[in-house]
Amino acid sequence: MTTECPVCGAQLELIEGTVVGELIECPECGTELEVISLDPPTVKEAPQEEEDWGE
Ligand SMILES: [Zn+2]
């Protein structure tokens, strides 16, 4: 099953066994994407969480 990167429009292939909530990386633009649906296959840009360890 394939879907489209919402950022750059590249075709993404979701491997068998992909689950909702899984994070994948677009091979074209490198954006981290979250799988939000499998029927139809849909991804959205994952929230960019900056790790702040409060140095
Ligand atoms: Zn992309």
mmCIF file of the protein (N, C-alpha, C, O) and its ligand, coordinates in Angstrom:
data_MODEL
# 
_entry.id   MODEL 
# 
loop_
_entity.id 
_entity.type 
_entity.pdbx_number_of_molecules 
1 polymer     1 
2 non-polymer 1 
# 
_entity_poly.entity_id                      1 
_entity_poly.type                           'polypeptide(L)' 
_entity_poly.nstd_linkage                   no 
_entity_poly.nstd_monomer                   no 
_entity_poly.pdbx_seq_one_letter_code       MTTECPVCGAQLELIEGTVVGELIECPECGTELEVISLDPPTVKEAPQEEEDWGE 
_entity_poly.pdbx_seq_one_letter_code_can   MTTECPVCGAQLELIEGTVVGELIECPECGTELEVISLDPPTVKEAPQEEEDWGE 
_entity_poly.pdbx_strand_id                 A 
# 
loop_
_entity_poly_seq.entity_id 
_entity_poly_seq.num 
_entity_poly_seq.mon_id 
_entity_poly_seq.hetero 
1 1  MET n 
1 2  THR n 
1 3  THR n 
1 4  GLU n 
1 5  CYS n 
1 6  PRO n 
1 7  VAL n 
1 8  CYS n 
1 9  GLY n 
1 10 ALA n 
1 11 GLN n 
1 12 LEU n 
1 13 GLU n 
1 14 LEU n 
1 15 ILE n 
1 16 GLU n 
1 17 GLY n 
1 18 THR n 
1 19 VAL n 
1 20 VAL n 
1 21 GLY n 
1 22 GLU n 
1 23 LEU n 
1 24 ILE n 
1 25 GLU n 
1 26 CYS n 
1 27 PRO n 
1 28 GLU n 
1 29 CYS n 
1 30 GLY n 
1 31 THR n 
1 32 GLU n 
1 33 LEU n 
1 34 GLU n 
1 35 VAL n 
1 36 ILE n 
1 37 SER n 
1 38 LEU n 
1 39 ASP n 
1 40 PRO n 
1 41 PRO n 
1 42 THR n 
1 43 VAL n 
1 44 LYS n 
1 45 GLU n 
1 46 ALA n 
1 47 PRO n 
1 48 GLN n 
1 49 GLU n 
1 50 GLU n 
1 51 GLU n 
1 52 ASP n 
1 53 TRP n 
1 54 GLY n 
1 55 GLU n 
# 
loop_
_struct_asym.id 
_struct_asym.entity_id 
A 1 
B 2 
# 
loop_
_chem_comp.id 
_chem_comp.type 
_chem_comp.mon_nstd_flag 
ALA 'L-peptide linking' y 
ASP 'L-peptide linking' y 
CYS 'L-peptide linking' y 
GLN 'L-peptide linking' y 
GLU 'L-peptide linking' y 
GLY 'peptide linking'   y 
ILE 'L-peptide linking' y 
LEU 'L-peptide linking' y 
LYS 'L-peptide linking' y 
MET 'L-peptide linking' y 
PRO 'L-peptide linking' y 
SER 'L-peptide linking' y 
THR 'L-peptide linking' y 
TRP 'L-peptide linking' y 
VAL 'L-peptide linking' y 
ZN  non-polymer         . 
# 
_pdbx_entity_nonpoly.entity_id   2 
_pdbx_entity_nonpoly.name        ? 
_pdbx_entity_nonpoly.comp_id     ZN 
# 
_pdbx_nonpoly_scheme.asym_id         B 
_pdbx_nonpoly_scheme.entity_id       2 
_pdbx_nonpoly_scheme.mon_id          ZN 
_pdbx_nonpoly_scheme.ndb_seq_num     1 
_pdbx_nonpoly_scheme.pdb_seq_num     101 
_pdbx_nonpoly_scheme.auth_seq_num    101 
_pdbx_nonpoly_scheme.pdb_mon_id      ZN 
_pdbx_nonpoly_scheme.auth_mon_id     ZN 
_pdbx_nonpoly_scheme.pdb_strand_id   A 
_pdbx_nonpoly_scheme.pdb_ins_code    . 
# 
loop_
_atom_site.group_PDB 
_atom_site.id 
_atom_site.type_symbol 
_atom_site.label_atom_id 
_atom_site.label_alt_id 
_atom_site.label_comp_id 
_atom_site.label_asym_id 
_atom_site.label_entity_id 
_atom_site.label_seq_id 
_atom_site.pdbx_PDB_ins_code 
_atom_site.Cartn_x 
_atom_site.Cartn_y 
_atom_site.Cartn_z 
_atom_site.occupancy 
_atom_site.B_iso_or_equiv 
_atom_site.pdbx_formal_charge 
_atom_site.auth_seq_id 
_atom_site.auth_comp_id 
_atom_site.auth_asym_id 
_atom_site.auth_atom_id 
_atom_site.pdbx_PDB_model_num 
ATOM   1   N  N  . MET A 1 1  ? 0.846  -1.193 0.000  1.00 0.00 ? 1   MET A N  1 
ATOM   2   C  CA . MET A 1 1  ? 0.000  0.000  0.000  1.00 0.00 ? 1   MET A CA 1 
ATOM   3   C  C  . MET A 1 1  ? 0.876  1.235  0.000  1.00 0.00 ? 1   MET A C  1 
ATOM   4   O  O  . MET A 1 1  ? 1.936  1.270  0.624  1.00 0.00 ? 1   MET A O  1 
ATOM   5   N  N  . THR A 1 2  ? 0.418  2.229  -0.701 1.00 0.00 ? 2   THR A N  1 
ATOM   6   C  CA . THR A 1 2  ? 1.211  3.441  -0.815 1.00 0.00 ? 2   THR A CA 1 
ATOM   7   C  C  . THR A 1 2  ? 0.363  4.644  -0.435 1.00 0.00 ? 2   THR A C  1 
ATOM   8   O  O  . THR A 1 2  ? -0.866 4.613  -0.494 1.00 0.00 ? 2   THR A O  1 
ATOM   9   N  N  . THR A 1 3  ? 1.051  5.688  -0.048 1.00 0.00 ? 3   THR A N  1 
ATOM   10  C  CA . THR A 1 3  ? 0.385  6.950  0.231  1.00 0.00 ? 3   THR A CA 1 
ATOM   11  C  C  . THR A 1 3  ? 1.329  8.054  -0.216 1.00 0.00 ? 3   THR A C  1 
ATOM   12  O  O  . THR A 1 3  ? 2.392  7.792  -0.778 1.00 0.00 ? 3   THR A O  1 
ATOM   13  N  N  . GLU A 1 4  ? 0.928  9.283  0.038  1.00 0.00 ? 4   GLU A N  1 
ATOM   14  C  CA . GLU A 1 4  ? 1.696  10.400 -0.456 1.00 0.00 ? 4   GLU A CA 1 
ATOM   15  C  C  . GLU A 1 4  ? 2.214  11.240 0.700  1.00 0.00 ? 4   GLU A C  1 
ATOM   16  O  O  . GLU A 1 4  ? 1.490  11.521 1.655  1.00 0.00 ? 4   GLU A O  1 
ATOM   17  N  N  . CYS A 1 5  ? 3.463  11.630 0.603  1.00 0.00 ? 5   CYS A N  1 
ATOM   18  C  CA . CYS A 1 5  ? 4.028  12.515 1.616  1.00 0.00 ? 5   CYS A CA 1 
ATOM   19  C  C  . CYS A 1 5  ? 3.320  13.864 1.557  1.00 0.00 ? 5   CYS A C  1 
ATOM   20  O  O  . CYS A 1 5  ? 3.282  14.490 0.498  1.00 0.00 ? 5   CYS A O  1 
ATOM   21  N  N  . PRO A 1 6  ? 2.758  14.322 2.675  1.00 0.00 ? 6   PRO A N  1 
ATOM   22  C  CA . PRO A 1 6  ? 2.028  15.599 2.671  1.00 0.00 ? 6   PRO A CA 1 
ATOM   23  C  C  . PRO A 1 6  ? 2.962  16.795 2.524  1.00 0.00 ? 6   PRO A C  1 
ATOM   24  O  O  . PRO A 1 6  ? 2.508  17.907 2.255  1.00 0.00 ? 6   PRO A O  1 
ATOM   25  N  N  . VAL A 1 7  ? 4.242  16.578 2.696  1.00 0.00 ? 7   VAL A N  1 
ATOM   26  C  CA . VAL A 1 7  ? 5.202  17.669 2.643  1.00 0.00 ? 7   VAL A CA 1 
ATOM   27  C  C  . VAL A 1 7  ? 5.741  17.868 1.233  1.00 0.00 ? 7   VAL A C  1 
ATOM   28  O  O  . VAL A 1 7  ? 5.742  18.985 0.716  1.00 0.00 ? 7   VAL A O  1 
ATOM   29  N  N  . CYS A 1 8  ? 6.202  16.777 0.610  1.00 0.00 ? 8   CYS A N  1 
ATOM   30  C  CA . CYS A 1 8  ? 6.843  16.919 -0.701 1.00 0.00 ? 8   CYS A CA 1 
ATOM   31  C  C  . CYS A 1 8  ? 6.100  16.200 -1.816 1.00 0.00 ? 8   CYS A C  1 
ATOM   32  O  O  . CYS A 1 8  ? 6.446  16.348 -2.989 1.00 0.00 ? 8   CYS A O  1 
ATOM   33  N  N  . GLY A 1 9  ? 5.063  15.408 -1.454 1.00 0.00 ? 9   GLY A N  1 
ATOM   34  C  CA . GLY A 1 9  ? 4.264  14.756 -2.475 1.00 0.00 ? 9   GLY A CA 1 
ATOM   35  C  C  . GLY A 1 9  ? 4.840  13.460 -2.996 1.00 0.00 ? 9   GLY A C  1 
ATOM   36  O  O  . GLY A 1 9  ? 4.294  12.876 -3.932 1.00 0.00 ? 9   GLY A O  1 
ATOM   37  N  N  . ALA A 1 10 ? 5.929  12.998 -2.415 1.00 0.00 ? 10  ALA A N  1 
ATOM   38  C  CA . ALA A 1 10 ? 6.532  11.748 -2.864 1.00 0.00 ? 10  ALA A CA 1 
ATOM   39  C  C  . ALA A 1 10 ? 5.642  10.557 -2.527 1.00 0.00 ? 10  ALA A C  1 
ATOM   40  O  O  . ALA A 1 10 ? 4.910  10.572 -1.538 1.00 0.00 ? 10  ALA A O  1 
ATOM   41  N  N  . GLN A 1 11 ? 5.716  9.545  -3.351 1.00 0.00 ? 11  GLN A N  1 
ATOM   42  C  CA . GLN A 1 11 ? 5.004  8.307  -3.061 1.00 0.00 ? 11  GLN A CA 1 
ATOM   43  C  C  . GLN A 1 11 ? 5.751  7.556  -1.972 1.00 0.00 ? 11  GLN A C  1 
ATOM   44  O  O  . GLN A 1 11 ? 6.961  7.344  -2.052 1.00 0.00 ? 11  GLN A O  1 
ATOM   45  N  N  . LEU A 1 12 ? 5.007  7.164  -0.964 1.00 0.00 ? 12  LEU A N  1 
ATOM   46  C  CA . LEU A 1 12 ? 5.595  6.405  0.124  1.00 0.00 ? 12  LEU A CA 1 
ATOM   47  C  C  . LEU A 1 12 ? 4.999  5.016  0.142  1.00 0.00 ? 12  LEU A C  1 
ATOM   48  O  O  . LEU A 1 12 ? 3.794  4.844  -0.044 1.00 0.00 ? 12  LEU A O  1 
ATOM   49  N  N  . GLU A 1 13 ? 5.826  4.047  0.362  1.00 0.00 ? 13  GLU A N  1 
ATOM   50  C  CA . GLU A 1 13 ? 5.307  2.695  0.482  1.00 0.00 ? 13  GLU A CA 1 
ATOM   51  C  C  . GLU A 1 13 ? 5.245  2.331  1.948  1.00 0.00 ? 13  GLU A C  1 
ATOM   52  O  O  . GLU A 1 13 ? 6.239  2.416  2.669  1.00 0.00 ? 13  GLU A O  1 
ATOM   53  N  N  . LEU A 1 14 ? 4.061  1.924  2.380  1.00 0.00 ? 14  LEU A N  1 
ATOM   54  C  CA . LEU A 1 14 ? 3.910  1.461  3.754  1.00 0.00 ? 14  LEU A CA 1 
ATOM   55  C  C  . LEU A 1 14 ? 4.089  -0.046 3.761  1.00 0.00 ? 14  LEU A C  1 
ATOM   56  O  O  . LEU A 1 14 ? 3.358  -0.776 3.092  1.00 0.00 ? 14  LEU A O  1 
ATOM   57  N  N  . ILE A 1 15 ? 5.048  -0.490 4.510  1.00 0.00 ? 15  ILE A N  1 
ATOM   58  C  CA . ILE A 1 15 ? 5.310  -1.923 4.529  1.00 0.00 ? 15  ILE A CA 1 
ATOM   59  C  C  . ILE A 1 15 ? 4.204  -2.662 5.262  1.00 0.00 ? 15  ILE A C  1 
ATOM   60  O  O  . ILE A 1 15 ? 3.509  -2.100 6.109  1.00 0.00 ? 15  ILE A O  1 
ATOM   61  N  N  . GLU A 1 16 ? 4.059  -3.915 4.923  1.00 0.00 ? 16  GLU A N  1 
ATOM   62  C  CA . GLU A 1 16 ? 3.069  -4.742 5.585  1.00 0.00 ? 16  GLU A CA 1 
ATOM   63  C  C  . GLU A 1 16 ? 3.391  -4.783 7.073  1.00 0.00 ? 16  GLU A C  1 
ATOM   64  O  O  . GLU A 1 16 ? 4.547  -4.925 7.470  1.00 0.00 ? 16  GLU A O  1 
ATOM   65  N  N  . GLY A 1 17 ? 2.358  -4.658 7.878  1.00 0.00 ? 17  GLY A N  1 
ATOM   66  C  CA . GLY A 1 17 ? 2.581  -4.684 9.314  1.00 0.00 ? 17  GLY A CA 1 
ATOM   67  C  C  . GLY A 1 17 ? 2.658  -3.292 9.914  1.00 0.00 ? 17  GLY A C  1 
ATOM   68  O  O  . GLY A 1 17 ? 2.765  -3.139 11.131 1.00 0.00 ? 17  GLY A O  1 
ATOM   69  N  N  . THR A 1 18 ? 2.603  -2.258 9.047  1.00 0.00 ? 18  THR A N  1 
ATOM   70  C  CA . THR A 1 18 ? 2.570  -0.886 9.547  1.00 0.00 ? 18  THR A CA 1 
ATOM   71  C  C  . THR A 1 18 ? 1.302  -0.680 10.374 1.00 0.00 ? 18  THR A C  1 
ATOM   72  O  O  . THR A 1 18 ? 0.228  -1.151 10.001 1.00 0.00 ? 18  THR A O  1 
ATOM   73  N  N  . VAL A 1 19 ? 1.429  0.011  11.475 1.00 0.00 ? 19  VAL A N  1 
ATOM   74  C  CA . VAL A 1 19 ? 0.278  0.239  12.338 1.00 0.00 ? 19  VAL A CA 1 
ATOM   75  C  C  . VAL A 1 19 ? 0.031  1.737  12.492 1.00 0.00 ? 19  VAL A C  1 
ATOM   76  O  O  . VAL A 1 19 ? 0.936  2.552  12.314 1.00 0.00 ? 19  VAL A O  1 
ATOM   77  N  N  . VAL A 1 20 ? -1.212 2.083  12.828 1.00 0.00 ? 20  VAL A N  1 
ATOM   78  C  CA . VAL A 1 20 ? -1.556 3.481  13.079 1.00 0.00 ? 20  VAL A CA 1 
ATOM   79  C  C  . VAL A 1 20 ? -0.728 3.989  14.247 1.00 0.00 ? 20  VAL A C  1 
ATOM   80  O  O  . VAL A 1 20 ? -0.598 3.326  15.276 1.00 0.00 ? 20  VAL A O  1 
ATOM   81  N  N  . GLY A 1 21 ? -0.177 5.164  14.068 1.00 0.00 ? 21  GLY A N  1 
ATOM   82  C  CA . GLY A 1 21 ? 0.652  5.751  15.117 1.00 0.00 ? 21  GLY A CA 1 
ATOM   83  C  C  . GLY A 1 21 ? 2.129  5.524  14.890 1.00 0.00 ? 21  GLY A C  1 
ATOM   84  O  O  . GLY A 1 21 ? 2.971  6.100  15.580 1.00 0.00 ? 21  GLY A O  1 
ATOM   85  N  N  . GLU A 1 22 ? 2.444  4.677  13.912 1.00 0.00 ? 22  GLU A N  1 
ATOM   86  C  CA . GLU A 1 22 ? 3.846  4.413  13.619 1.00 0.00 ? 22  GLU A CA 1 
ATOM   87  C  C  . GLU A 1 22 ? 4.483  5.629  12.952 1.00 0.00 ? 22  GLU A C  1 
ATOM   88  O  O  . GLU A 1 22 ? 3.840  6.347  12.186 1.00 0.00 ? 22  GLU A O  1 
ATOM   89  N  N  . LEU A 1 23 ? 5.737  5.838  13.255 1.00 0.00 ? 23  LEU A N  1 
ATOM   90  C  CA . LEU A 1 23 ? 6.462  6.937  12.643 1.00 0.00 ? 23  LEU A CA 1 
ATOM   91  C  C  . LEU A 1 23 ? 7.354  6.404  11.533 1.00 0.00 ? 23  LEU A C  1 
ATOM   92  O  O  . LEU A 1 23 ? 8.107  5.448  11.719 1.00 0.00 ? 23  LEU A O  1 
ATOM   93  N  N  . ILE A 1 24 ? 7.253  7.043  10.379 1.00 0.00 ? 24  ILE A N  1 
ATOM   94  C  CA . ILE A 1 24 ? 8.126  6.681  9.270  1.00 0.00 ? 24  ILE A CA 1 
ATOM   95  C  C  . ILE A 1 24 ? 8.801  7.945  8.771  1.00 0.00 ? 24  ILE A C  1 
ATOM   96  O  O  . ILE A 1 24 ? 8.342  9.058  9.027  1.00 0.00 ? 24  ILE A O  1 
ATOM   97  N  N  . GLU A 1 25 ? 9.886  7.754  8.062  1.00 0.00 ? 25  GLU A N  1 
ATOM   98  C  CA . GLU A 1 25 ? 10.597 8.916  7.549  1.00 0.00 ? 25  GLU A CA 1 
ATOM   99  C  C  . GLU A 1 25 ? 10.487 8.936  6.035  1.00 0.00 ? 25  GLU A C  1 
ATOM   100 O  O  . GLU A 1 25 ? 10.734 7.931  5.369  1.00 0.00 ? 25  GLU A O  1 
ATOM   101 N  N  . CYS A 1 26 ? 10.115 10.082 5.501  1.00 0.00 ? 26  CYS A N  1 
ATOM   102 C  CA . CYS A 1 26 ? 10.028 10.218 4.055  1.00 0.00 ? 26  CYS A CA 1 
ATOM   103 C  C  . CYS A 1 26 ? 11.427 10.135 3.456  1.00 0.00 ? 26  CYS A C  1 
ATOM   104 O  O  . CYS A 1 26 ? 12.324 10.876 3.858  1.00 0.00 ? 26  CYS A O  1 
ATOM   105 N  N  . PRO A 1 27 ? 11.613 9.232  2.497  1.00 0.00 ? 27  PRO A N  1 
ATOM   106 C  CA . PRO A 1 27 ? 12.937 9.087  1.902  1.00 0.00 ? 27  PRO A CA 1 
ATOM   107 C  C  . PRO A 1 27 ? 13.323 10.267 1.021  1.00 0.00 ? 27  PRO A C  1 
ATOM   108 O  O  . PRO A 1 27 ? 14.502 10.465 0.726  1.00 0.00 ? 27  PRO A O  1 
ATOM   109 N  N  . GLU A 1 28 ? 12.340 11.046 0.604  1.00 0.00 ? 28  GLU A N  1 
ATOM   110 C  CA . GLU A 1 28 ? 12.611 12.176 -0.276 1.00 0.00 ? 28  GLU A CA 1 
ATOM   111 C  C  . GLU A 1 28 ? 13.016 13.424 0.491  1.00 0.00 ? 28  GLU A C  1 
ATOM   112 O  O  . GLU A 1 28 ? 14.031 14.049 0.184  1.00 0.00 ? 28  GLU A O  1 
ATOM   113 N  N  . CYS A 1 29 ? 12.220 13.784 1.490  1.00 0.00 ? 29  CYS A N  1 
ATOM   114 C  CA . CYS A 1 29 ? 12.476 15.048 2.183  1.00 0.00 ? 29  CYS A CA 1 
ATOM   115 C  C  . CYS A 1 29 ? 12.956 14.845 3.613  1.00 0.00 ? 29  CYS A C  1 
ATOM   116 O  O  . CYS A 1 29 ? 13.375 15.794 4.275  1.00 0.00 ? 29  CYS A O  1 
ATOM   117 N  N  . GLY A 1 30 ? 12.895 13.599 4.088  1.00 0.00 ? 30  GLY A N  1 
ATOM   118 C  CA . GLY A 1 30 ? 13.430 13.317 5.416  1.00 0.00 ? 30  GLY A CA 1 
ATOM   119 C  C  . GLY A 1 30 ? 12.514 13.701 6.555  1.00 0.00 ? 30  GLY A C  1 
ATOM   120 O  O  . GLY A 1 30 ? 12.887 13.600 7.724  1.00 0.00 ? 30  GLY A O  1 
ATOM   121 N  N  . THR A 1 31 ? 11.290 14.151 6.210  1.00 0.00 ? 31  THR A N  1 
ATOM   122 C  CA . THR A 1 31 ? 10.341 14.534 7.246  1.00 0.00 ? 31  THR A CA 1 
ATOM   123 C  C  . THR A 1 31 ? 9.832  13.302 7.991  1.00 0.00 ? 31  THR A C  1 
ATOM   124 O  O  . THR A 1 31 ? 9.561  12.264 7.387  1.00 0.00 ? 31  THR A O  1 
ATOM   125 N  N  . GLU A 1 32 ? 9.708  13.433 9.287  1.00 0.00 ? 32  GLU A N  1 
ATOM   126 C  CA . GLU A 1 32 ? 9.143  12.341 10.065 1.00 0.00 ? 32  GLU A CA 1 
ATOM   127 C  C  . GLU A 1 32 ? 7.625  12.402 9.952  1.00 0.00 ? 32  GLU A C  1 
ATOM   128 O  O  . GLU A 1 32 ? 7.015  13.446 10.182 1.00 0.00 ? 32  GLU A O  1 
ATOM   129 N  N  . LEU A 1 33 ? 7.036  11.292 9.600  1.00 0.00 ? 33  LEU A N  1 
ATOM   130 C  CA . LEU A 1 33 ? 5.603  11.233 9.345  1.00 0.00 ? 33  LEU A CA 1 
ATOM   131 C  C  . LEU A 1 33 ? 4.946  10.205 10.252 1.00 0.00 ? 33  LEU A C  1 
ATOM   132 O  O  . LEU A 1 33 ? 5.511  9.150  10.538 1.00 0.00 ? 33  LEU A O  1 
ATOM   133 N  N  . GLU A 1 34 ? 3.742  10.537 10.697 1.00 0.00 ? 34  GLU A N  1 
ATOM   134 C  CA . GLU A 1 34 ? 2.997  9.621  11.548 1.00 0.00 ? 34  GLU A CA 1 
ATOM   135 C  C  . GLU A 1 34 ? 1.854  9.011  10.750 1.00 0.00 ? 34  GLU A C  1 
ATOM   136 O  O  . GLU A 1 34 ? 1.117  9.718  10.063 1.00 0.00 ? 34  GLU A O  1 
ATOM   137 N  N  . VAL A 1 35 ? 1.717  7.712  10.845 1.00 0.00 ? 35  VAL A N  1 
ATOM   138 C  CA . VAL A 1 35 ? 0.611  7.023  10.181 1.00 0.00 ? 35  VAL A CA 1 
ATOM   139 C  C  . VAL A 1 35 ? -0.661 7.285  10.985 1.00 0.00 ? 35  VAL A C  1 
ATOM   140 O  O  . VAL A 1 35 ? -0.753 6.910  12.154 1.00 0.00 ? 35  VAL A O  1 
ATOM   141 N  N  . ILE A 1 36 ? -1.634 7.928  10.351 1.00 0.00 ? 36  ILE A N  1 
ATOM   142 C  CA . ILE A 1 36 ? -2.868 8.242  11.076 1.00 0.00 ? 36  ILE A CA 1 
ATOM   143 C  C  . ILE A 1 36 ? -4.028 7.372  10.634 1.00 0.00 ? 36  ILE A C  1 
ATOM   144 O  O  . ILE A 1 36 ? -5.062 7.340  11.302 1.00 0.00 ? 36  ILE A O  1 
ATOM   145 N  N  . SER A 1 37 ? -3.881 6.665  9.522  1.00 0.00 ? 37  SER A N  1 
ATOM   146 C  CA . SER A 1 37 ? -4.937 5.779  9.045  1.00 0.00 ? 37  SER A CA 1 
ATOM   147 C  C  . SER A 1 37 ? -4.340 4.760  8.101  1.00 0.00 ? 37  SER A C  1 
ATOM   148 O  O  . SER A 1 37 ? -3.342 5.029  7.432  1.00 0.00 ? 37  SER A O  1 
ATOM   149 N  N  . LEU A 1 38 ? -4.949 3.595  8.049  1.00 0.00 ? 38  LEU A N  1 
ATOM   150 C  CA . LEU A 1 38 ? -4.486 2.564  7.120  1.00 0.00 ? 38  LEU A CA 1 
ATOM   151 C  C  . LEU A 1 38 ? -5.491 2.315  5.993  1.00 0.00 ? 38  LEU A C  1 
ATOM   152 O  O  . LEU A 1 38 ? -5.161 1.676  4.994  1.00 0.00 ? 38  LEU A O  1 
ATOM   153 N  N  . ASP A 1 39 ? -6.704 2.817  6.154  1.00 0.00 ? 39  ASP A N  1 
ATOM   154 C  CA . ASP A 1 39 ? -7.722 2.586  5.144  1.00 0.00 ? 39  ASP A CA 1 
ATOM   155 C  C  . ASP A 1 39 ? -8.550 3.836  4.963  1.00 0.00 ? 39  ASP A C  1 
ATOM   156 O  O  . ASP A 1 39 ? -9.576 3.982  5.626  1.00 0.00 ? 39  ASP A O  1 
ATOM   157 N  N  . PRO A 1 40 ? -8.146 4.747  4.087  1.00 0.00 ? 40  PRO A N  1 
ATOM   158 C  CA . PRO A 1 40 ? -6.985 4.607  3.198  1.00 0.00 ? 40  PRO A CA 1 
ATOM   159 C  C  . PRO A 1 40 ? -5.693 4.959  3.927  1.00 0.00 ? 40  PRO A C  1 
ATOM   160 O  O  . PRO A 1 40 ? -5.713 5.624  4.962  1.00 0.00 ? 40  PRO A O  1 
ATOM   161 N  N  . PRO A 1 41 ? -4.579 4.506  3.378  1.00 0.00 ? 41  PRO A N  1 
ATOM   162 C  CA . PRO A 1 41 ? -3.295 4.839  3.994  1.00 0.00 ? 41  PRO A CA 1 
ATOM   163 C  C  . PRO A 1 41 ? -3.077 6.353  4.005  1.00 0.00 ? 41  PRO A C  1 
ATOM   164 O  O  . PRO A 1 41 ? -3.068 6.994  2.954  1.00 0.00 ? 41  PRO A O  1 
ATOM   165 N  N  . THR A 1 42 ? -2.903 6.910  5.186  1.00 0.00 ? 42  THR A N  1 
ATOM   166 C  CA . THR A 1 42 ? -2.747 8.349  5.325  1.00 0.00 ? 42  THR A CA 1 
ATOM   167 C  C  . THR A 1 42 ? -1.661 8.644  6.350  1.00 0.00 ? 42  THR A C  1 
ATOM   168 O  O  . THR A 1 42 ? -1.588 8.014  7.405  1.00 0.00 ? 42  THR A O  1 
ATOM   169 N  N  . VAL A 1 43 ? -0.838 9.597  6.022  1.00 0.00 ? 43  VAL A N  1 
ATOM   170 C  CA . VAL A 1 43 ? 0.181  10.026 6.974  1.00 0.00 ? 43  VAL A CA 1 
ATOM   171 C  C  . VAL A 1 43 ? 0.116  11.535 7.139  1.00 0.00 ? 43  VAL A C  1 
ATOM   172 O  O  . VAL A 1 43 ? -0.360 12.248 6.257  1.00 0.00 ? 43  VAL A O  1 
ATOM   173 N  N  . LYS A 1 44 ? 0.594  12.007 8.264  1.00 0.00 ? 44  LYS A N  1 
ATOM   174 C  CA . LYS A 1 44 ? 0.708  13.440 8.469  1.00 0.00 ? 44  LYS A CA 1 
ATOM   175 C  C  . LYS A 1 44 ? 2.085  13.723 9.053  1.00 0.00 ? 44  LYS A C  1 
ATOM   176 O  O  . LYS A 1 44 ? 2.781  12.837 9.549  1.00 0.00 ? 44  LYS A O  1 
ATOM   177 N  N  . GLU A 1 45 ? 2.439  14.982 8.970  1.00 0.00 ? 45  GLU A N  1 
ATOM   178 C  CA . GLU A 1 45 ? 3.731  15.377 9.502  1.00 0.00 ? 45  GLU A CA 1 
ATOM   179 C  C  . GLU A 1 45 ? 3.730  15.179 11.015 1.00 0.00 ? 45  GLU A C  1 
ATOM   180 O  O  . GLU A 1 45 ? 2.853  15.687 11.714 1.00 0.00 ? 45  GLU A O  1 
ATOM   181 N  N  . ALA A 1 46 ? 4.698  14.454 11.505 1.00 0.00 ? 46  ALA A N  1 
ATOM   182 C  CA . ALA A 1 46 ? 4.762  14.212 12.943 1.00 0.00 ? 46  ALA A CA 1 
ATOM   183 C  C  . ALA A 1 46 ? 5.151  15.498 13.658 1.00 0.00 ? 46  ALA A C  1 
ATOM   184 O  O  . ALA A 1 46 ? 5.947  16.286 13.147 1.00 0.00 ? 46  ALA A O  1 
ATOM   185 N  N  . PRO A 1 47 ? 4.580  15.708 14.851 1.00 0.00 ? 47  PRO A N  1 
ATOM   186 C  CA . PRO A 1 47 ? 4.956  16.906 15.612 1.00 0.00 ? 47  PRO A CA 1 
ATOM   187 C  C  . PRO A 1 47 ? 6.441  16.880 15.936 1.00 0.00 ? 47  PRO A C  1 
ATOM   188 O  O  . PRO A 1 47 ? 6.995  15.867 16.363 1.00 0.00 ? 47  PRO A O  1 
ATOM   189 N  N  . GLN A 1 48 ? 7.048  18.002 15.722 1.00 0.00 ? 48  GLN A N  1 
ATOM   190 C  CA . GLN A 1 48 ? 8.480  18.092 16.013 1.00 0.00 ? 48  GLN A CA 1 
ATOM   191 C  C  . GLN A 1 48 ? 8.671  18.347 17.493 1.00 0.00 ? 48  GLN A C  1 
ATOM   192 O  O  . GLN A 1 48 ? 8.484  19.464 17.977 1.00 0.00 ? 48  GLN A O  1 
ATOM   193 N  N  . GLU A 1 49 ? 9.038  17.318 18.191 1.00 0.00 ? 49  GLU A N  1 
ATOM   194 C  CA . GLU A 1 49 ? 9.257  17.507 19.617 1.00 0.00 ? 49  GLU A CA 1 
ATOM   195 C  C  . GLU A 1 49 ? 10.733 17.709 19.872 1.00 0.00 ? 49  GLU A C  1 
ATOM   196 O  O  . GLU A 1 49 ? 11.575 16.862 19.573 1.00 0.00 ? 49  GLU A O  1 
ATOM   197 N  N  . GLU A 1 50 ? 11.002 18.848 20.426 1.00 0.00 ? 50  GLU A N  1 
ATOM   198 C  CA . GLU A 1 50 ? 12.397 19.100 20.755 1.00 0.00 ? 50  GLU A CA 1 
ATOM   199 C  C  . GLU A 1 50 ? 12.691 18.550 22.127 1.00 0.00 ? 50  GLU A C  1 
ATOM   200 O  O  . GLU A 1 50 ? 11.982 18.815 23.098 1.00 0.00 ? 50  GLU A O  1 
ATOM   201 N  N  . GLU A 1 51 ? 13.730 17.796 22.177 1.00 0.00 ? 51  GLU A N  1 
ATOM   202 C  CA . GLU A 1 51 ? 14.070 17.231 23.459 1.00 0.00 ? 51  GLU A CA 1 
ATOM   203 C  C  . GLU A 1 51 ? 14.771 18.292 24.307 1.00 0.00 ? 51  GLU A C  1 
ATOM   204 O  O  . GLU A 1 51 ? 15.824 18.823 23.956 1.00 0.00 ? 51  GLU A O  1 
ATOM   205 N  N  . ASP A 1 52 ? 14.150 18.559 25.400 1.00 0.00 ? 52  ASP A N  1 
ATOM   206 C  CA . ASP A 1 52 ? 14.708 19.584 26.295 1.00 0.00 ? 52  ASP A CA 1 
ATOM   207 C  C  . ASP A 1 52 ? 14.971 18.935 27.643 1.00 0.00 ? 52  ASP A C  1 
ATOM   208 O  O  . ASP A 1 52 ? 14.057 18.633 28.411 1.00 0.00 ? 52  ASP A O  1 
ATOM   209 N  N  . TRP A 1 53 ? 16.188 18.744 27.885 1.00 0.00 ? 53  TRP A N  1 
ATOM   210 C  CA . TRP A 1 53 ? 16.542 18.057 29.126 1.00 0.00 ? 53  TRP A CA 1 
ATOM   211 C  C  . TRP A 1 53 ? 16.833 19.030 30.257 1.00 0.00 ? 53  TRP A C  1 
ATOM   212 O  O  . TRP A 1 53 ? 17.289 18.641 31.332 1.00 0.00 ? 53  TRP A O  1 
ATOM   213 N  N  . GLY A 1 54 ? 16.556 20.316 29.993 1.00 0.00 ? 54  GLY A N  1 
ATOM   214 C  CA . GLY A 1 54 ? 16.718 21.308 31.045 1.00 0.00 ? 54  GLY A CA 1 
ATOM   215 C  C  . GLY A 1 54 ? 18.120 21.338 31.613 1.00 0.00 ? 54  GLY A C  1 
ATOM   216 O  O  . GLY A 1 54 ? 18.350 21.228 32.817 1.00 0.00 ? 54  GLY A O  1 
ATOM   217 N  N  . GLU A 1 55 ? 19.029 21.489 30.694 1.00 0.00 ? 55  GLU A N  1 
ATOM   218 C  CA . GLU A 1 55 ? 20.444 21.450 31.067 1.00 0.00 ? 55  GLU A CA 1 
ATOM   219 C  C  . GLU A 1 55 ? 20.774 22.332 32.250 1.00 0.00 ? 55  GLU A C  1 
ATOM   220 O  O  . GLU A 1 55 ? 21.929 22.394 32.670 1.00 0.00 ? 55  GLU A O  1 
HETATM 221 ZN ZN . ZN  B 2 .  ? 8.487  13.976 1.741  1.00 0.00 2 101 ZN  A ZN 1 
# 
